[in-house]
Amino acid sequence: MAARMNEFVRSILTLPTSEAAGDAPQKLLLHSCCAPCSGEVMEAMSASGIDYTIFFYNPNIHPKEEYLLRKEENIRFAEVHGVPFVDADYDSANWFKRAKGMEWEPERGIRCTMCFDMRFERTALYAHENGFPIITSSLGISRWKNMAQINDCGERAASHYPGIKYWTFNWRKGGGGARMIEISKREHFYQQEYCGCVYSLRDTNTHRVAQGREEIRIGEKYYGDEDAD
């Protein structure tokens, strides 16, 4: 844990600072996909004195019932920490338009790249319009995600605006992934069982049925429950 915090502090020192903030980085915009993924990120940044705001823009999440569950959990945890929360539009029709032709692409493929690009483009735009020189995301803490793919999308989005940097810190290193689960159980977060989009839900259910398991029941599983992984 100490080694991870030391690496975290060294990474912070690479971020832009302002004279008013001293050695602390200027305010940061954190794209959050859900409470479980962002819990460890939020607590680490709060403990380090980083001035950050959560940006929740995830039009990929389907159905809307699942979207609202994930968003409300994230809002609840943000309120606990007194962190500002920006609730962006749920323009799912735009997401489906951009995903057209990619319906059968595998996870971590070009559909996911499109999805990360779309979410980070909106994050970078908001940062540009509201004076956030640093953006990052909680997406990379998940072991199911390709860190290089996420960082490439984040850096590409930030590159459109002079003065904005995407922070590529690896949140899952040094026990970050385990800490994510620990916080999720402590907070009894809703436990989503698929990445988020309708195609991920389809493929996950297909896999579960092939294994003789029931399809996903939205809104029923929470971290800390006896049957939770």
Buried (B, 14 or more C-beta within 10 A) or exposed (E): EEEBEEBBEEBBEEBEBEEEBEEBBBBBBBBBBBBBBBBBBBBBBBEBEBBBBBBBBBBBBBEEEBBEBBBEBBBBBBEEEEBEBBEBEBEBEEBBEBBEEBEEBEBEEEBBBBBBBBBBBBBBBBBBEEEBBBBBBBBBBBEEBBBEBBBBBBBBBBEEBEEBBBBBBBBBBBEBBEBBBBBBBEBEBBBBBBBBBBBBBBBBBEEBEEEEEEEBEBEEBBBEEEEBE
